[in-house]
Amino acid sequence: MDMQGKIALVTAAASGAGRAGALILAREGAAVAVVDQNEAGAKAVVDEIKRGGGRALALAGDLRDDKFSRDIVAATVKEFGGLDCVWNHLGIPGPSVIDDLEGWDLSVDLNLRSQLITTNAALAQMTARRKGSILFTASTSGLVGSPWSPTYSAAKAGVIGLVNAYAPILVKENITINAVAPGFIETAMTAAIPLATREVGRRINSLQQGGQTVDVAETVAWYANPASSSVTGNVVRVCGQSMLGA
C-alpha cells in the first residue's frame, strides 16, 4: 500500500482496532488525526506515530457533541491541509433490553448519529476536491442481529444502511464508501462478554480463535488505499466465517 501524502482521520483510535488502524495508515505514509475520548490514549498513539517518523494529531472529546463531531474534520484540515480518508470506527455496546430508552439513545448517538455528522462534515471537504474515502466499522450484529444487544444491532444495521444509501450518490463525486463488519474480535469491549460466550466465539471461528484487531485494521487500510478506488458500497465481514457479532 502507498498512502504517502494522504490524510486520514480515525475515531476511537486510542485502543483496539482503531489504534491498530491509525498505526497502519501512518506506517503506509498517511498523516493521521487520532480521535478518542481518552486524551492520554490518543496522545500515546500520536507519540508512537511520531517516533516512527510520521505525522499525527490527537483530538480528544465526546462524539455525542455534534459540534465536536464536526470540529474534528476542521481541525484535521487545518493541521494537515486536507482530508482524504475518514474511518468512523467508534462502537460501544448497547443495553440487552429493548425498552431501555436511555441506553438506546446513547447507542444510537455514538454508533450511528455521530458518525453521520462527521461523515457529512468530511464530505463537504471531499466533494470540493472530488476524491476521498469514507469508512465505517459495522458488525456482524448489524447483519444478523444480536440477542445480547438489540440496540447495538440496530445502530450497526443503520451504518450498513448508510453505506448502501450513500454509495450511488458519492460515486458521482469520485468518493468511495465502505464498511467492515467484524465478528468476535479480542478487544477490551468484548472482554466484558461472559467467558463462556467468548469461548464459543473462538471455537466457531474457522481459525479456532478470536479475531485480532489487526485483521480489522488491515482491511480498512486496504479500503483507504487509492488502489482500491473502484470498490465502493461494500460491507466486508471480518469474522472467520462466524456470525457471533462484535
Rosetta silent file (secondary structure, phi, psi, omega in degrees, C-alpha in Angstrom):
SEQUENCE: MDMQGKIALVTAAASGAGRAGALILAREGAAVAVVDQNEAGAKAVVDEIKRGGGRALALAGDLRDDKFSRDIVAATVKEFGGLDCVWNHLGIPGPSVIDDLEGWDLSVDLNLRSQLITTNAALAQMTARRKGSILFTASTSGLVGSPWSPTYSAAKAGVIGLVNAYAPILVKENITINAVAPGFIETAMTAAIPLATREVGRRINSLQQGGQTVDVAETVAWYANPASSSVTGNVVRVCGQSMLGA
SCORE:     score description
SCORE:     0.000 S_00000001
   1 L     0.000  151.156  178.268    0.000    0.000    0.000 S_00000001
   2 L  -135.603  104.000  178.512    1.064    3.570   -0.602 S_00000001
   3 L  -108.998   20.131 -179.264   -0.616    6.291    1.446 S_00000001
   4 L   -57.256  128.319  178.606    2.184    8.813    1.022 S_00000001
   5 L    82.285   -3.825  179.662    0.802   12.338    1.160 S_00000001
   6 L   -87.062  157.337 -178.371   -2.681   11.163    2.212 S_00000001
   7 E  -125.919  125.525 -175.789   -4.509   12.483    5.260 S_00000001
   8 E  -124.612  150.881  174.460   -6.699   10.233    7.413 S_00000001
   9 E  -124.772  129.416 -178.464   -8.968   10.693   10.413 S_00000001
  10 E  -127.446  125.461  176.157   -9.736    7.735   12.700 S_00000001
  11 L   -92.683  158.940 -175.976  -12.236    7.786   15.575 S_00000001
  12 L    51.380   48.241 -170.389  -11.956    5.576   18.668 S_00000001
  13 L  -102.690    9.477 -178.999   -8.278    5.341   17.813 S_00000001
  14 L   -84.508  -14.152 -177.297   -6.717    5.171   21.277 S_00000001
  15 L  -156.575  172.547  173.813   -7.091    1.408   21.570 S_00000001
  16 H    60.667 -145.923 -177.456   -8.165   -1.780   19.816 S_00000001
  17 H   -65.773  -32.111  178.384   -8.661   -1.892   16.071 S_00000001
  18 H   -62.658  -43.688  176.756   -8.811    1.911   15.843 S_00000001
  19 H   -62.503  -46.447  179.594   -5.331    2.196   17.309 S_00000001
  20 H   -59.573  -40.667  179.728   -4.062   -0.550   15.010 S_00000001
  21 H   -65.981  -42.658  178.294   -5.605    1.216   12.015 S_00000001
  22 H   -60.581  -42.145 -179.682   -4.087    4.593   12.900 S_00000001
  23 H   -68.026  -38.702  179.934   -0.645    2.992   13.212 S_00000001
  24 H   -68.256  -43.885  178.680   -1.002    1.069    9.938 S_00000001
  25 H   -61.472  -40.224  177.288   -2.149    4.132    7.999 S_00000001
  26 H   -66.570  -39.860  178.038    0.785    6.085    9.417 S_00000001
  27 H   -57.983  -35.261 -178.315    3.119    3.194    8.562 S_00000001
  28 L   -86.413    2.345  172.366    1.971    3.455    4.948 S_00000001
  29 L   111.427   -2.939 -177.918    2.723    7.183    4.845 S_00000001
  30 L   -80.744  148.472  165.354   -0.529    8.920    5.808 S_00000001
  31 E   -81.905  137.294 -170.640   -0.814   11.792    8.253 S_00000001
  32 E  -127.917  128.471  169.071   -3.351   10.697   10.863 S_00000001
  33 E   -90.882  118.752 -175.992   -5.781   12.540   13.135 S_00000001
  34 E  -100.074  110.623 -174.658   -6.261   10.290   16.168 S_00000001
  35 E  -109.172  131.573  176.375   -9.676   10.904   17.747 S_00000001
  36 E  -165.991  155.444  174.422  -10.776    9.482   21.092 S_00000001
  37 L   -71.125  -27.072  179.316  -12.481   10.436   24.323 S_00000001
  38 L   -83.483   97.312 -174.985   -9.380    9.133   26.102 S_00000001
  39 H   -62.880  -44.157 -179.386   -6.996   12.059   25.682 S_00000001
  40 H   -63.092  -40.325  178.938   -3.986   10.289   27.172 S_00000001
  41 H   -65.239  -41.164  179.087   -4.579    7.269   24.956 S_00000001
  42 H   -64.452  -42.064  179.552   -4.887    9.404   21.824 S_00000001
  43 H   -66.059  -33.940  179.099   -1.678   11.262   22.656 S_00000001
  44 H   -65.041  -39.748  177.754    0.133    7.957   23.243 S_00000001
  45 H   -65.970  -43.135  178.336   -0.806    6.779   19.738 S_00000001
  46 H   -60.244  -44.022  179.030    0.321   10.118   18.274 S_00000001
  47 H   -60.392  -40.620  179.800    3.631    9.850   20.118 S_00000001
  48 H   -64.875  -41.053  178.268    4.163    6.349   18.737 S_00000001
  49 H   -63.751  -44.207 -178.299    3.463    7.541   15.187 S_00000001
  50 H   -66.879  -34.753  177.337    5.840   10.484   15.556 S_00000001
  51 H   -63.291  -28.113  177.929    8.590    8.253   16.940 S_00000001
  52 L   -86.486    5.543  178.267    8.299    6.293   13.704 S_00000001
  53 L    90.782    7.643 -178.454    8.769    9.458   11.672 S_00000001
  54 L   -92.794  176.392  177.871    5.087   10.005   10.866 S_00000001
  55 L  -111.346  135.026 -178.049    2.738   12.950   11.238 S_00000001
  56 E  -155.926  158.565 -178.333   -0.195   12.790   13.638 S_00000001
  57 E  -138.696  131.186  176.689   -2.632   14.909   15.616 S_00000001
  58 E   -94.985  130.751  177.458   -4.516   13.993   18.811 S_00000001
  59 E  -129.807  114.482 -174.818   -8.118   15.193   19.110 S_00000001
  60 E  -114.638  135.682  178.551   -9.918   14.349   22.343 S_00000001
  61 L   170.040 -179.115 -176.117  -13.592   14.836   23.121 S_00000001
  62 L   -99.693  116.560 -177.285  -17.062   13.355   23.283 S_00000001
  63 L   -73.402   -2.586  170.650  -18.535   12.458   19.897 S_00000001
  64 L   -73.495  -15.751  176.362  -22.031   12.786   21.339 S_00000001
  65 L   -83.502  112.412 -177.468  -21.356   16.516   20.992 S_00000001
  66 H   -56.897  -38.268 -179.234  -22.416   17.414   17.441 S_00000001
  67 H   -63.687  -43.366  179.211  -20.005   20.339   17.377 S_00000001
  68 H   -64.562  -39.117  179.256  -17.054   18.131   18.289 S_00000001
  69 H   -59.599  -32.833  176.581  -18.079   15.592   15.641 S_00000001
  70 H   -83.818  -39.543 -173.668  -17.799   18.374   13.049 S_00000001
  71 H   -64.467  -28.549 -179.612  -14.807   20.156   14.560 S_00000001
  72 H   -63.683  -30.526  176.918  -12.517   17.137   14.276 S_00000001
  73 H   -70.292  -47.772  179.920  -12.785   17.438   10.494 S_00000001
  74 H   -61.230  -40.443 -179.396  -11.993   21.157   10.533 S_00000001
  75 H   -66.184  -37.431  178.641   -9.054   20.600   12.907 S_00000001
  76 H   -65.604  -45.485  179.688   -7.625   17.875   10.667 S_00000001
  77 H   -63.687  -40.635  179.634   -7.876   20.053    7.560 S_00000001
  78 H   -63.728  -41.172 -176.712   -6.305   22.996    9.396 S_00000001
  79 H   -72.845  -42.973 -170.510   -3.385   20.869   10.638 S_00000001
  80 H  -112.432   -9.861  175.948   -2.620   18.892    7.501 S_00000001
  81 L    91.760    7.941  179.070   -4.189   20.882    4.667 S_00000001
  82 L   171.437 -170.643  178.424   -6.887   18.450    3.591 S_00000001
  83 L  -157.336  121.704 -178.518   -8.650   15.154    4.257 S_00000001
  84 L  -107.604  -25.579 -172.970   -8.591   12.015    2.120 S_00000001
  85 E  -148.656  134.829  172.579   -9.987    9.320    4.389 S_00000001
  86 E  -123.516  126.878  172.757  -12.298    9.064    7.395 S_00000001
  87 E  -111.396  106.375  174.956  -12.665    5.847    9.367 S_00000001
  88 E   -81.756   89.602 -173.246  -15.714    6.042   11.645 S_00000001
  89 L   -96.918  -15.053 -172.806  -14.621    3.265   13.959 S_00000001
  90 L   -53.462  134.526  175.485  -16.428    4.217   17.152 S_00000001
  91 L  -158.241  128.986  176.246  -18.605    1.490   18.616 S_00000001
  92 L  -126.777  148.305  178.262  -19.976    0.888   22.104 S_00000001
  93 L   -67.345  151.691  177.806  -22.177   -1.965   23.341 S_00000001
  94 L  -109.535  175.174 -178.694  -25.827   -1.199   23.952 S_00000001
  95 L   -67.006  155.916 -177.420  -28.290   -2.469   26.580 S_00000001
  96 L   -87.379   -2.955  178.583  -29.565   -6.028   26.413 S_00000001
  97 L  -116.730  141.874 -173.143  -33.205   -4.975   26.825 S_00000001
  98 L   -72.531  -28.567 -173.702  -35.196   -3.224   24.131 S_00000001
  99 L   -90.265   11.810  174.146  -37.130   -0.876   26.447 S_00000001
 100 L   -84.438   87.578 -173.301  -34.013    0.827   27.897 S_00000001
 101 H   -70.372  -31.899  176.729  -34.575    4.083   26.037 S_00000001
 102 H   -65.437  -42.950  176.672  -31.672    5.907   27.691 S_00000001
 103 H   -65.960  -36.357  176.738  -29.336    3.123   26.598 S_00000001
 104 H   -60.772  -47.365 -179.177  -30.905    3.186   23.145 S_00000001
 105 H   -60.328  -43.606 -179.682  -30.219    6.921   22.799 S_00000001
 106 H   -63.557  -44.770 -178.576  -26.584    6.506   23.865 S_00000001
 107 H   -63.403  -46.448 -178.442  -26.017    3.580   21.500 S_00000001
 108 H   -69.511  -39.039 -179.696  -27.592    5.311   18.503 S_00000001
 109 H   -60.536  -44.461 -175.907  -25.920    8.656   19.259 S_00000001
 110 H   -86.295  -41.734 -175.247  -22.427    7.174   19.331 S_00000001
 111 H   -80.026  -16.694 -175.077  -22.709    4.207   16.964 S_00000001
 112 H  -136.177  -57.700 -173.481  -24.669    5.996   14.255 S_00000001
 113 H   -60.657  -49.946 -177.316  -25.590    9.674   14.666 S_00000001
 114 H   -60.350  -34.238 -177.931  -22.101   10.987   15.469 S_00000001
 115 H   -71.460  -35.268  175.981  -20.691    9.069   12.511 S_00000001
 116 H   -65.971  -40.747 -179.450  -23.211   10.580   10.128 S_00000001
 117 H   -65.362  -46.046  178.199  -22.337   14.088   11.363 S_00000001
 118 H   -62.484  -42.005  179.802  -18.584   13.508   10.957 S_00000001
 119 H   -61.465  -45.748 -179.032  -19.137   11.947    7.545 S_00000001
 120 H   -64.510  -36.792  176.307  -21.191   14.870    6.291 S_00000001
 121 H   -65.307  -40.495  178.912  -18.553   17.331    7.515 S_00000001
 122 H   -66.651  -38.539 -178.123  -15.868   15.313    5.726 S_00000001
 123 H   -64.247  -30.087  176.496  -17.907   15.122    2.534 S_00000001
 124 H   -61.369  -34.233  177.028  -18.016   18.911    2.362 S_00000001
 125 H   -77.388  -43.853 -173.178  -14.231   18.781    2.035 S_00000001
 126 H   -71.313  -38.465 -179.047  -14.058   15.750   -0.236 S_00000001
 127 H   -66.936  -30.742  177.775  -16.682   16.784   -2.760 S_00000001
 128 H   -65.989  -29.735 -179.076  -14.840   20.081   -3.294 S_00000001
 129 H  -100.355   -7.218 -179.070  -11.743   18.073   -4.252 S_00000001
 130 L    54.115   48.238  172.449  -13.714   15.247   -5.938 S_00000001
 131 L  -168.975  152.188  177.495  -11.871   12.468   -4.142 S_00000001
 132 E   154.805  170.707 -178.438  -11.935   10.667   -0.837 S_00000001
 133 E  -139.750  124.962  175.906  -12.780    7.541    1.108 S_00000001
 134 E  -109.257  129.639 -177.486  -15.395    7.120    3.845 S_00000001
 135 E  -130.025  146.370  178.607  -15.127    4.008    6.024 S_00000001
 136 E  -130.718  153.411  165.555  -17.242    2.583    8.821 S_00000001
 137 E  -101.006  109.579  173.870  -16.990   -0.198   11.341 S_00000001
 138 L   -92.374 -138.187  178.695  -20.280   -2.056   11.192 S_00000001
 139 L  -172.881  153.173  171.132  -20.673   -5.506   12.774 S_00000001
 140 H   -62.952  -23.242  174.805  -21.985   -8.967   12.022 S_00000001
 141 H   -63.054  -32.277  177.111  -24.564   -7.988   14.665 S_00000001
 142 H   -74.152  -19.085  178.792  -25.803   -5.394   12.189 S_00000001
 143 H   -87.247  -40.281 -173.798  -26.164   -8.103    9.558 S_00000001
 144 H  -122.400   -8.987 -178.404  -27.988  -10.791   11.547 S_00000001
 145 L    86.083  144.903  178.965  -28.926   -9.186   14.876 S_00000001
 146 L  -122.938  122.603  178.075  -27.621   -9.957   18.344 S_00000001
 147 L   -66.815  -17.357  179.667  -29.919  -11.182   21.131 S_00000001
 148 L   -80.789  -22.427 -176.509  -27.411   -9.770   23.646 S_00000001
 149 L  -154.364   81.028  179.594  -27.730   -6.200   22.365 S_00000001
 150 H   -58.881  -36.732 -177.643  -30.688   -5.285   20.145 S_00000001
 151 H   -68.967  -39.703  177.399  -29.819   -1.569   20.253 S_00000001
 152 H   -63.175  -43.220  178.776  -26.231   -2.173   19.131 S_00000001
 153 H   -60.379  -43.337 -178.858  -27.517   -4.380   16.317 S_00000001
 154 H   -64.620  -42.699 -179.760  -29.971   -1.713   15.204 S_00000001
 155 H   -65.308  -42.793 -179.363  -27.319    1.029   15.208 S_00000001
 156 H   -70.872  -30.731  172.033  -24.827   -1.089   13.274 S_00000001
 157 H   -64.474  -34.666  175.579  -27.551   -2.058   10.782 S_00000001
 158 H   -63.894  -37.642  176.119  -28.024    1.685   10.340 S_00000001
 159 H   -60.417  -45.010  178.525  -24.332    2.021    9.497 S_00000001
 160 H   -62.812  -38.953  176.652  -24.746   -0.612    6.786 S_00000001
 161 H   -62.303  -38.314  177.034  -27.782    1.260    5.524 S_00000001
 162 H   -61.352  -44.134  179.382  -25.723    4.459    5.259 S_00000001
 163 H   -60.055  -47.538 -178.142  -23.123    2.691    3.143 S_00000001
 164 H   -65.232  -36.597 -177.161  -25.756    1.270    0.811 S_00000001
 165 H   -77.056  -38.707 -176.246  -27.613    4.577    0.507 S_00000001
 166 H   -79.035  -28.225 -171.894  -24.603    6.847    0.047 S_00000001
 167 H   -53.952  -50.859 -178.108  -22.617    4.692   -2.387 S_00000001
 168 H   -69.344  -20.599  177.803  -24.556    5.527   -5.592 S_00000001
 169 H   -78.654  -46.615 -174.021  -24.619    9.211   -4.647 S_00000001
 170 H   -76.157  -22.649  179.494  -20.932    9.542   -3.810 S_00000001
 171 H   -60.640  -28.702  178.197  -19.680    7.588   -6.804 S_00000001
 172 H   -69.390  -18.897  179.921  -20.638   10.641   -8.885 S_00000001
 173 H  -102.847    8.411 -179.043  -18.191   12.651   -6.763 S_00000001
 174 L    64.465   33.711 -179.649  -15.379   10.096   -7.094 S_00000001
 175 E  -118.785  131.307  178.704  -15.726    9.229   -3.393 S_00000001
 176 E   -97.283  154.110  177.501  -15.878    5.663   -2.097 S_00000001
 177 E  -143.620  124.127 -175.619  -17.805    4.494    0.963 S_00000001
 178 E  -146.481  171.964  178.075  -17.394    1.049    2.523 S_00000001
 179 E  -145.624  156.199  167.453  -17.556   -0.777    5.836 S_00000001
 180 E  -106.939  147.064  177.224  -16.055   -3.699    7.674 S_00000001
 181 E  -121.974   89.055  179.865  -18.301   -5.987    9.721 S_00000001
 182 E   -67.066  149.512  167.414  -16.204   -7.624   12.435 S_00000001
 183 L   -92.308 -137.031  179.138  -17.323  -10.769   14.158 S_00000001
 184 L   -76.409  113.047  179.618  -15.922  -11.694   17.551 S_00000001
 185 E  -115.866  138.483 -179.497  -12.710   -9.685   17.933 S_00000001
 186 L   -75.753  100.231  179.054  -10.481   -9.835   21.014 S_00000001
 187 L  -138.169  174.068  176.050  -10.762   -6.302   22.433 S_00000001
 188 L   -62.522  -33.978 -179.885  -11.351   -4.613   25.775 S_00000001
 189 L   -66.751  -46.772 -178.112  -15.024   -4.264   24.803 S_00000001
 190 H   -75.033  -15.661  176.396  -15.533   -7.960   24.065 S_00000001
 191 H   -65.365  -18.540  178.547  -13.585   -8.866   27.210 S_00000001
 192 H   -80.374  -11.501  177.646  -16.720   -7.774   29.083 S_00000001
 193 L   -71.308  142.979  178.352  -18.693  -10.584   27.415 S_00000001
 194 L   -51.808  143.557 -175.036  -19.148  -13.660   29.661 S_00000001
 195 H   -54.825  -42.977 -177.838  -16.254  -16.101   29.380 S_00000001
 196 H   -61.568  -40.161  178.917  -18.410  -18.948   28.076 S_00000001
 197 H   -66.597  -41.329  177.442  -19.738  -16.772   25.253 S_00000001
 198 H   -61.759  -40.312 -179.082  -16.228  -15.633   24.352 S_00000001
 199 H   -67.006  -36.204  174.647  -15.044  -19.223   24.227 S_00000001
 200 H   -61.749  -44.284  179.117  -17.922  -20.115   21.891 S_00000001
 201 H   -57.451  -37.926  178.631  -16.886  -17.184   19.693 S_00000001
 202 H   -70.686  -41.506 -172.959  -13.376  -18.569   19.463 S_00000001
 203 H   -76.524  -27.466  179.257  -14.399  -22.131   18.737 S_00000001
 204 L   -88.926   -2.005  171.446  -16.928  -21.385   15.998 S_00000001
 205 L   -73.871  136.982 -177.554  -14.358  -19.260   14.181 S_00000001
 206 L   -62.054  -20.046  177.614  -12.900  -21.226   11.277 S_00000001
 207 L   -94.521    1.227  179.198   -9.433  -20.349   12.616 S_00000001
 208 L    59.665   39.363  178.032  -10.371  -21.561   16.119 S_00000001
 209 L  -158.236  162.596  171.518   -9.518  -18.215   17.682 S_00000001
 210 L   -72.153  149.198  177.652  -10.959  -14.802   18.335 S_00000001
 211 E   -65.108  155.884 -178.936  -10.337  -12.287   15.601 S_00000001
 212 L  -105.695  149.447 -178.198   -7.448   -9.870   16.056 S_00000001
 213 H   -59.673  -33.319 -179.435   -7.670   -6.090   15.903 S_00000001
 214 H   -65.540  -27.162  177.666   -5.031   -6.017   13.171 S_00000001
 215 H   -61.770  -44.008  178.906   -7.354   -8.101   10.953 S_00000001
 216 H   -68.430  -44.817 -175.849   -9.913   -5.293   11.002 S_00000001
 217 H   -63.888  -41.897 -179.607   -7.298   -2.562   10.674 S_00000001
 218 H   -67.215  -34.240  177.336   -5.548   -4.075    7.650 S_00000001
 219 H   -65.421  -43.412  178.510   -8.888   -4.486    5.866 S_00000001
 220 H   -65.063  -40.296  179.363   -9.722   -0.842    6.455 S_00000001
 221 H   -61.698  -35.991  176.493   -6.253    0.229    5.309 S_00000001
 222 H   -65.215  -42.730  175.536   -6.847   -1.616    2.043 S_00000001
 223 H   -58.375  -40.173 -175.984  -10.138    0.239    1.583 S_00000001
 224 H   -72.675  -21.923 -177.195   -8.358    3.531    2.260 S_00000001
 225 L   -66.109  133.269  177.146   -5.654    2.839   -0.310 S_00000001
 226 H   -55.777  -23.246  179.903   -6.126    4.677   -3.617 S_00000001
 227 H   -66.918  -17.255  179.103   -5.503    1.334   -5.359 S_00000001
 228 H  -101.495   22.961 -173.200   -8.968    0.173   -4.178 S_00000001
 229 L   -66.801  -10.079  176.300  -10.767    3.207   -5.611 S_00000001
 230 L   -91.896    2.074 -178.845  -13.038    1.031   -7.771 S_00000001
 231 L  -104.601  117.075  178.721  -14.505   -0.654   -4.666 S_00000001
 232 L  -150.785  155.521  179.801  -17.495    1.087   -3.114 S_00000001
 233 L    72.653   25.134 -176.953  -20.770    0.214   -1.414 S_00000001
 234 L  -111.095  148.656  172.254  -19.310   -2.930    0.150 S_00000001
 235 E  -124.110  108.984 -176.979  -19.526   -4.416    3.628 S_00000001
 236 E   -97.785  124.894  175.868  -16.748   -6.963    4.195 S_00000001
 237 E   -74.905  131.913  172.465  -17.127   -9.463    7.011 S_00000001
 238 E  -119.184   80.748 -165.380  -14.009   -9.907    9.164 S_00000001
 239 L  -143.451    1.515 -178.825  -15.314  -12.806   11.173 S_00000001
 240 L    58.644   33.345  179.904  -13.614  -16.106   10.361 S_00000001
 241 L    68.065   16.950  178.198  -16.955  -17.387    8.991 S_00000001
 242 L  -107.602  142.124  179.018  -18.592  -16.819   12.366 S_00000001
 243 L  -107.421   20.204  171.330  -21.643  -14.617   12.810 S_00000001
 244 L   -75.048  115.121 -167.822  -21.165  -14.001   16.518 S_00000001
 245 L   -74.113  161.908  176.917  -21.209  -10.230   16.499 S_00000001
 246 L  -125.201    0.000    0.000  -18.757   -7.721   17.884 S_00000001
